[in-house]
């Protein structure tokens, strides 16, 4: 399978014979590593799901639905 080097875009054979895959060379691999270290690349943060805020009355209603054994340790 042929892929493009992420750094220089040169087409390379992607297999076990390519020791720097997906890069074409050690140089391109180190350039990419340096860009990550300089924070030029970043994995975007996932937005945290909205936190569920319960009203004390809702909590009391849920607890009232539990059987008596729910409160025993």
KOLGU-4560 file (N, C-alpha, C; in nm, 3 decimals, padded with zeros to 5 digits):
<recs>
<n_xx: 00.085 n_yy: -00.117 n_zz: 00.000 ca_xx: 00.000 ca_yy: 00.000 ca_zz: 00.000 c_xx: 00.090 c_yy: 00.124 c_zz: 00.000 mol: A seq: 1 type: UNK>
<n_xx: 00.053 n_yy: 00.220 n_zz: -00.081 ca_xx: 00.127 ca_yy: 00.347 ca_zz: -00.089 c_xx: 00.055 c_yy: 00.452 c_zz: -00.006 mol: A seq: 2 type: UNK>
<n_xx: 00.133 n_yy: 00.530 n_zz: 00.070 ca_xx: 00.078 ca_yy: 00.642 ca_zz: 00.148 c_xx: 00.170 c_yy: 00.762 c_zz: 00.129 mol: A seq: 3 type: UNK>
<n_xx: 00.119 n_yy: 00.879 n_zz: 00.160 ca_xx: 00.200 ca_yy: 01.000 ca_zz: 00.155 c_xx: 00.259 c_yy: 01.026 c_zz: 00.292 mol: A seq: 4 type: UNK>
<n_xx: 00.386 n_yy: 01.063 n_zz: 00.296 ca_xx: 00.452 ca_yy: 01.101 ca_zz: 00.420 c_xx: 00.378 c_yy: 01.221 c_zz: 00.479 mol: A seq: 5 type: UNK>
<n_xx: 00.338 n_yy: 01.218 n_zz: 00.606 ca_xx: 00.264 ca_yy: 01.330 ca_zz: 00.665 c_xx: 00.343 c_yy: 01.462 c_zz: 00.666 mol: A seq: 6 type: UNK>
<n_xx: 00.475 n_yy: 01.454 n_zz: 00.660 ca_xx: 00.556 ca_yy: 01.574 ca_zz: 00.668 c_xx: 00.586 c_yy: 01.634 c_zz: 00.531 mol: A seq: 7 type: UNK>
<n_xx: 00.642 n_yy: 01.553 n_zz: 00.440 ca_xx: 00.685 ca_yy: 01.607 ca_zz: 00.311 c_xx: 00.595 c_yy: 01.566 c_zz: 00.194 mol: A seq: 8 type: UNK>
<n_xx: 00.499 n_yy: 01.479 n_zz: 00.221 ca_xx: 00.401 ca_yy: 01.433 ca_zz: 00.121 c_xx: 00.460 c_yy: 01.342 c_zz: 00.013 mol: A seq: 9 type: UNK>
<n_xx: 00.584 n_yy: 01.296 n_zz: 00.031 ca_xx: 00.643 ca_yy: 01.201 ca_zz: -00.064 c_xx: 00.569 c_yy: 01.068 c_zz: -00.052 mol: A seq: 10 type: UNK>
<n_xx: 00.543 n_yy: 01.003 n_zz: -00.164 ca_xx: 00.474 ca_yy: 00.875 ca_zz: -00.163 c_xx: 00.571 c_yy: 00.765 c_zz: -00.121 mol: A seq: 11 type: UNK>
<n_xx: 00.528 n_yy: 00.682 n_zz: -00.025 ca_xx: 00.613 ca_yy: 00.572 ca_zz: 00.022 c_xx: 00.532 c_yy: 00.443 c_zz: 00.029 mol: A seq: 12 type: UNK>
<n_xx: 00.603 n_yy: 00.332 n_zz: 00.027 ca_xx: 00.540 ca_yy: 00.202 ca_zz: 00.044 c_xx: 00.520 c_yy: 00.180 c_zz: 00.194 mol: A seq: 13 type: UNK>
<n_xx: 00.396 n_yy: 00.159 n_zz: 00.237 ca_xx: 00.366 ca_yy: 00.138 ca_zz: 00.379 c_xx: 00.368 c_yy: -00.011 c_zz: 00.408 mol: A seq: 14 type: UNK>
<n_xx: 00.483 n_yy: -00.060 n_zz: 00.456 ca_xx: 00.495 ca_yy: -00.201 ca_zz: 00.495 c_xx: 00.610 c_yy: -00.215 c_zz: 00.594 mol: A seq: 15 type: UNK>
<n_xx: 00.636 n_yy: -00.335 n_zz: 00.636 ca_xx: 00.739 ca_yy: -00.359 ca_zz: 00.738 c_xx: 00.879 c_yy: -00.325 c_zz: 00.689 mol: A seq: 16 type: UNK>
<n_xx: 00.898 n_yy: -00.312 n_zz: 00.558 ca_xx: 01.028 ca_yy: -00.272 ca_zz: 00.504 c_xx: 01.055 c_yy: -00.123 c_zz: 00.523 mol: A seq: 17 type: UNK>
<n_xx: 00.953 n_yy: -00.048 n_zz: 00.560 ca_xx: 00.968 ca_yy: 00.097 ca_zz: 00.582 c_xx: 00.978 c_yy: 00.122 c_zz: 00.732 mol: A seq: 18 type: UNK>
<n_xx: 01.100 n_yy: 00.136 n_zz: 00.785 ca_xx: 01.116 ca_yy: 00.146 ca_zz: 00.930 c_xx: 01.059 c_yy: 00.273 c_zz: 00.993 mol: A seq: 19 type: UNK>
<n_xx: 01.036 n_yy: 00.377 n_zz: 00.912 ca_xx: 00.988 ca_yy: 00.504 ca_zz: 00.968 c_xx: 00.842 c_yy: 00.531 c_zz: 00.934 mol: A seq: 20 type: UNK>
<n_xx: 00.773 n_yy: 00.427 n_zz: 00.884 ca_xx: 00.634 ca_yy: 00.445 ca_zz: 00.842 c_xx: 00.550 c_yy: 00.507 c_zz: 00.952 mol: A seq: 21 type: UNK>
<n_xx: 00.462 n_yy: 00.597 n_zz: 00.925 ca_xx: 00.417 ca_yy: 00.643 ca_zz: 00.794 c_xx: 00.506 c_yy: 00.752 c_zz: 00.733 mol: A seq: 22 type: UNK>
<n_xx: 00.620 n_yy: 00.779 n_zz: 00.795 ca_xx: 00.711 ca_yy: 00.881 ca_zz: 00.743 c_xx: 00.808 c_yy: 00.818 c_zz: 00.644 mol: A seq: 23 type: UNK>
<n_xx: 00.864 n_yy: 00.901 n_zz: 00.556 ca_xx: 00.958 ca_yy: 00.850 ca_zz: 00.457 c_xx: 01.099 c_yy: 00.836 c_zz: 00.513 mol: A seq: 24 type: UNK>
<n_xx: 01.129 n_yy: 00.910 n_zz: 00.621 ca_xx: 01.265 ca_yy: 00.909 ca_zz: 00.674 c_xx: 01.265 c_yy: 00.948 c_zz: 00.822 mol: A seq: 25 type: UNK>
<n_xx: 01.379 n_yy: 00.927 n_zz: 00.885 ca_xx: 01.396 ca_yy: 00.967 ca_zz: 01.024 c_xx: 01.381 c_yy: 01.119 c_zz: 01.037 mol: A seq: 26 type: UNK>
<n_xx: 01.431 n_yy: 01.191 n_zz: 00.936 ca_xx: 01.422 ca_yy: 01.338 ca_zz: 00.937 c_xx: 01.277 c_yy: 01.383 c_zz: 00.947 mol: A seq: 27 type: UNK>
<n_xx: 01.191 n_yy: 01.328 n_zz: 00.860 ca_xx: 01.049 ca_yy: 01.367 ca_zz: 00.863 c_xx: 00.983 c_yy: 01.326 c_zz: 00.993 mol: A seq: 28 type: UNK>
<n_xx: 01.023 n_yy: 01.211 n_zz: 01.046 ca_xx: 00.969 ca_yy: 01.164 ca_zz: 01.173 c_xx: 01.005 c_yy: 01.263 c_zz: 01.285 mol: A seq: 29 type: UNK>
<n_xx: 01.129 n_yy: 01.311 n_zz: 01.286 ca_xx: 01.173 ca_yy: 01.404 ca_zz: 01.391 c_xx: 01.110 c_yy: 01.542 c_zz: 01.374 mol: A seq: 30 type: UNK>
<n_xx: 01.090 n_yy: 01.584 n_zz: 01.250 ca_xx: 01.021 ca_yy: 01.712 ca_zz: 01.226 c_xx: 00.882 c_yy: 01.707 c_zz: 01.287 mol: A seq: 31 type: UNK>
<n_xx: 00.810 n_yy: 01.597 n_zz: 01.262 ca_xx: 00.675 ca_yy: 01.581 ca_zz: 01.317 c_xx: 00.678 c_yy: 01.579 c_zz: 01.470 mol: A seq: 32 type: UNK>
<n_xx: 00.773 n_yy: 01.506 n_zz: 01.527 ca_xx: 00.785 ca_yy: 01.502 ca_zz: 01.673 c_xx: 00.809 c_yy: 01.641 c_zz: 01.730 mol: A seq: 33 type: UNK>
<n_xx: 00.895 n_yy: 01.718 n_zz: 01.664 ca_xx: 00.921 ca_yy: 01.856 ca_zz: 01.708 c_xx: 00.797 c_yy: 01.943 c_zz: 01.703 mol: A seq: 34 type: UNK>
<n_xx: 00.714 n_yy: 01.923 n_zz: 01.600 ca_xx: 00.591 ca_yy: 02.002 ca_zz: 01.590 c_xx: 00.494 c_yy: 01.967 c_zz: 01.703 mol: A seq: 35 type: UNK>
<n_xx: 00.489 n_yy: 01.840 n_zz: 01.742 ca_xx: 00.406 ca_yy: 01.802 ca_zz: 01.857 c_xx: 00.462 c_yy: 01.865 c_zz: 01.985 mol: A seq: 36 type: UNK>
<n_xx: 00.595 n_yy: 01.862 n_zz: 01.999 ca_xx: 00.659 ca_yy: 01.917 ca_zz: 02.119 c_xx: 00.638 c_yy: 02.068 c_zz: 02.129 mol: A seq: 37 type: UNK>
<n_xx: 00.635 n_yy: 02.136 n_zz: 02.014 ca_xx: 00.611 ca_yy: 02.281 ca_zz: 02.012 c_xx: 00.463 c_yy: 02.315 c_zz: 02.017 mol: A seq: 38 type: UNK>
<n_xx: 00.379 n_yy: 02.212 n_zz: 02.031 ca_xx: 00.234 ca_yy: 02.226 ca_zz: 02.038 c_xx: 00.173 c_yy: 02.287 c_zz: 01.911 mol: A seq: 39 type: UNK>
<n_xx: 00.239 n_yy: 02.261 n_zz: 01.797 ca_xx: 00.181 ca_yy: 02.301 ca_zz: 01.669 c_xx: 00.071 c_yy: 02.204 c_zz: 01.628 mol: A seq: 40 type: UNK>
<n_xx: 00.079 n_yy: 02.083 n_zz: 01.681 ca_xx: -00.026 ca_yy: 01.982 ca_zz: 01.663 c_xx: -00.090 c_yy: 01.960 c_zz: 01.800 mol: A seq: 41 type: UNK>
<n_xx: -00.217 n_yy: 01.928 n_zz: 01.799 ca_xx: -00.285 ca_yy: 01.897 ca_zz: 01.925 c_xx: -00.407 c_yy: 01.813 c_zz: 01.896 mol: A seq: 42 type: UNK>
<n_xx: -00.440 n_yy: 01.727 n_zz: 01.987 ca_xx: -00.563 ca_yy: 01.649 ca_zz: 01.978 c_xx: -00.672 c_yy: 01.732 c_zz: 02.044 mol: A seq: 43 type: UNK>
<n_xx: -00.780 n_yy: 01.760 n_zz: 01.972 ca_xx: -00.883 ca_yy: 01.846 ca_zz: 02.029 c_xx: -00.948 c_yy: 01.782 c_zz: 02.151 mol: A seq: 44 type: UNK>
<n_xx: -00.981 n_yy: 01.868 n_zz: 02.247 ca_xx: -01.049 ca_yy: 01.820 ca_zz: 02.367 c_xx: -01.191 c_yy: 01.783 c_zz: 02.333 mol: A seq: 45 type: UNK>
<n_xx: -01.237 n_yy: 01.678 n_zz: 02.398 ca_xx: -01.377 ca_yy: 01.642 ca_zz: 02.384 c_xx: -01.457 c_yy: 01.731 c_zz: 02.477 mol: A seq: 46 type: UNK>
<n_xx: -01.567 n_yy: 01.778 n_zz: 02.428 ca_xx: -01.654 ca_yy: 01.856 ca_zz: 02.515 c_xx: -01.712 c_yy: 01.764 c_zz: 02.620 mol: A seq: 47 type: UNK>
<n_xx: -01.704 n_yy: 01.807 n_zz: 02.743 ca_xx: -01.762 ca_yy: 01.726 ca_zz: 02.851 c_xx: -01.914 c_yy: 01.730 c_zz: 02.839 mol: A seq: 48 type: UNK>
<n_xx: -01.978 n_yy: 01.617 n_zz: 02.861 ca_xx: -02.124 ca_yy: 01.619 ca_zz: 02.858 c_xx: -02.178 c_yy: 01.708 c_zz: 02.970 mol: A seq: 49 type: UNK>
<n_xx: -02.293 n_yy: 01.762 n_zz: 02.945 ca_xx: -02.353 ca_yy: 01.848 ca_zz: 03.046 c_xx: -02.373 c_yy: 01.769 c_zz: 03.175 mol: A seq: 50 type: UNK>
<n_xx: -02.338 n_yy: 01.832 n_zz: 03.285 ca_xx: -02.354 ca_yy: 01.765 ca_zz: 03.414 c_xx: -02.500 c_yy: 01.768 c_zz: 03.453 mol: A seq: 51 type: UNK>
<n_xx: -02.543 n_yy: 01.656 n_zz: 03.505 ca_xx: -02.681 ca_yy: 01.645 ca_zz: 03.550 c_xx: -02.694 c_yy: 01.713 c_zz: 03.685 mol: A seq: 52 type: UNK>
<n_xx: -02.777 n_yy: 01.811 n_zz: 03.692 ca_xx: -02.800 ca_yy: 01.882 ca_zz: 03.818 c_xx: -02.938 c_yy: 01.840 c_zz: 03.868 mol: A seq: 53 type: UNK>
<n_xx: -02.939 n_yy: 01.778 n_zz: 03.984 ca_xx: -03.065 ca_yy: 01.731 ca_zz: 04.041 c_xx: -03.114 c_yy: 01.827 c_zz: 04.149 mol: A seq: 54 type: UNK>
<n_xx: -03.239 n_yy: 01.847 n_zz: 04.146 ca_xx: -03.305 ca_yy: 01.927 ca_zz: 04.248 c_xx: -03.320 c_yy: 01.839 c_zz: 04.372 mol: A seq: 55 type: UNK>
<n_xx: -03.304 n_yy: 01.893 n_zz: 04.494 ca_xx: -03.321 ca_yy: 01.812 ca_zz: 04.615 c_xx: -03.456 c_yy: 01.739 c_zz: 04.619 mol: A seq: 56 type: UNK>
<n_xx: -03.560 n_yy: 01.798 n_zz: 04.565 ca_xx: -03.691 ca_yy: 01.732 ca_zz: 04.563 c_xx: -03.688 c_yy: 01.609 c_zz: 04.472 mol: A seq: 57 type: UNK>
<n_xx: -03.614 n_yy: 01.617 n_zz: 04.360 ca_xx: -03.600 ca_yy: 01.503 ca_zz: 04.270 c_xx: -03.526 c_yy: 01.390 c_zz: 04.340 mol: A seq: 58 type: UNK>
<n_xx: -03.423 n_yy: 01.425 n_zz: 04.417 ca_xx: -03.346 ca_yy: 01.324 ca_zz: 04.490 c_xx: -03.435 c_yy: 01.255 c_zz: 04.593 mol: A seq: 59 type: UNK>
<n_xx: -03.512 n_yy: 01.333 n_zz: 04.666 ca_xx: -03.602 ca_yy: 01.276 ca_zz: 04.766 c_xx: -03.705 c_yy: 01.184 c_zz: 04.699 mol: A seq: 60 type: UNK>
<n_xx: -03.756 n_yy: 01.221 n_zz: 04.582 ca_xx: -03.853 ca_yy: 01.138 ca_zz: 04.512 c_xx: -03.789 c_yy: 01.006 c_zz: 04.468 mol: A seq: 61 type: UNK>
<n_xx: -03.665 n_yy: 01.011 n_zz: 04.421 ca_xx: -03.596 ca_yy: 00.887 ca_zz: 04.381 c_xx: -03.571 c_yy: 00.797 c_zz: 04.501 mol: A seq: 62 type: UNK>
<n_xx: -03.531 n_yy: 00.855 n_zz: 04.613 ca_xx: -03.505 ca_yy: 00.776 ca_zz: 04.733 c_xx: -03.634 c_yy: 00.714 c_zz: 04.786 mol: A seq: 63 type: UNK>
<n_xx: -03.745 n_yy: 00.787 n_zz: 04.773 ca_xx: -03.873 ca_yy: 00.736 ca_zz: 04.821 c_xx: -03.917 c_yy: 00.613 c_zz: 04.740 mol: A seq: 64 type: UNK>
<n_xx: -03.869 n_yy: 00.599 n_zz: 04.616 ca_xx: -03.905 ca_yy: 00.486 ca_zz: 04.533 c_xx: -03.826 c_yy: 00.361 c_zz: 04.568 mol: A seq: 65 type: UNK>
<n_xx: -03.718 n_yy: 00.377 n_zz: 04.645 ca_xx: -03.633 ca_yy: 00.262 ca_zz: 04.681 c_xx: -03.697 c_yy: 00.182 c_zz: 04.793 mol: A seq: 66 type: UNK>
<n_xx: -03.668 n_yy: 00.052 n_zz: 04.793 ca_xx: -03.718 ca_yy: -00.034 ca_zz: 04.899 c_xx: -03.639 c_yy: -00.009 c_zz: 05.028 mol: A seq: 67 type: UNK>
<n_xx: -03.690 n_yy: -00.065 n_zz: 05.141 ca_xx: -03.626 ca_yy: -00.044 ca_zz: 05.271 c_xx: -03.484 c_yy: -00.100 c_zz: 05.275 mol: A seq: 68 type: UNK>
<n_xx: -03.457 n_yy: -00.207 n_zz: 05.201 ca_xx: -03.325 ca_yy: -00.267 ca_zz: 05.204 c_xx: -03.218 c_yy: -00.179 c_zz: 05.136 mol: A seq: 69 type: UNK>
<n_xx: -03.261 n_yy: -00.079 n_zz: 05.059 ca_xx: -03.168 ca_yy: 00.012 ca_zz: 04.993 c_xx: -03.084 c_yy: 00.089 c_zz: 05.095 mol: A seq: 70 type: UNK>
<n_xx: -03.141 n_yy: 00.119 n_zz: 05.210 ca_xx: -03.075 ca_yy: 00.202 ca_zz: 05.310 c_xx: -02.992 c_yy: 00.122 c_zz: 05.410 mol: A seq: 71 type: UNK>
<n_xx: -02.996 n_yy: -00.010 n_zz: 05.400 ca_xx: -02.918 ca_yy: -00.094 ca_zz: 05.493 c_xx: -02.780 c_yy: -00.115 c_zz: 05.434 mol: A seq: 72 type: UNK>
<n_xx: -02.679 n_yy: -00.117 n_zz: 05.521 ca_xx: -02.543 ca_yy: -00.139 ca_zz: 05.470 c_xx: -02.504 c_yy: -00.284 c_zz: 05.470 mol: A seq: 73 type: UNK>
</recs>
